[in-house]
Amino acid sequence: MKYFRFINYCWAFYGPQSIYGDFFGHNLTMEELLQAIEKRTLIKTPEFHGNELDSFDRELVRDLMLAARGLPTEYPVTQLLKDSQP
């Protein structure tokens, strides 16, 4: 799996038993995380080159998961996804 370390990194922050697990009611699923990471790779930003993902990417993933649940986000991830479509 290409983003194995990043998946674990995000899970450590937002998984059910994590420090920010309350953002998701302590019931985030791995499927939600994987879907958000896949969407993150579709968003074109100057910082993302398809290789290394960092804390900014983790925050985008967080917001993609929040948006998928209909919750407020810090970044305009829905618009970023639309803008990244060919």
Helices and strands as residue ranges (DSSP letters): H 4-14, G 21-24, H 30-40, H 55-68, H 77-83
